[in-house]
Each structure stands twice: as C-alpha cells, then as structure tokens.
Amino acid sequence: MKVNIDLCLIPMGGDVSVSSEIAECQKIFAERRLVHRLHAYGTNARVAGMR
C-alpha cells in the first residue's frame, strides 16, 4: 500500500514561527527514510509498504 501525506503546520496563538516544529518533522521523516519534499505551503511525504 502507498500513502501520500500533505502536512501543513499552522501557528495557533503565541509565536508565529513554526520553524523548530518543521525541523523536528524533517528529522523524523529522514530517520524513517520517508520520501519527503518541503515546499512553501507545507510538506509532502510518500510512504510505501505500510502494513
């Protein structure tokens, strides 16, 4: 099974920057060897072989 994910982080209250949260997501994607692409409106990830 293949799964496509479109992830968008939206700040709610407080600080308007989500750069640290995005960096953490990128680390998790890399650790799990997920194919991912960061772009101006979010992050796309592709997962193959889910069970």
N, C-alpha and C positions, 0 to 999 in steps of 0.2 A: 504494500500500500504506500502511496506517496501522499504527502500532506504539504500544502503551501500555507504559510503563515504571513499575514501582514500585520506588523506590530507598530503601534503609534503611541508614544508616551506623551501625555498632556499634563502640564503642571496644574495642580489644584491648590490655590492659596499660596502663601509664603513666597518662596523663591521661584522665579520664572524659568530658571535653567534646569534642565534635566540631563546635563552632560555626564554627570557621575553615574546616573542610573543607566544611561545608554552605554557607557563604557563597561559597566558590570554585565549588561546583557551581551555585549560583544564578546566578553571573556567567556561567558557560559556557552555561547554558540561555538566559539573556537575550541573550547575544551571537549565539546561533544561532537566536534567535526561536522557541524551543520553548515551546509552551503548557505551563505547569507550575504546580503548586499544592503549597505546603509545608503539612504538617499535623503533628500531634503524633506520628504513628508513621512518618514518612518523607516522601518527596516523590513525587508522581505527575507524569509527563511524557507528553505525547502528541506523536507525530511523524507528520506526513503527508507523502506524496510521497517516501518513501525509494526509492532505486534501488540 
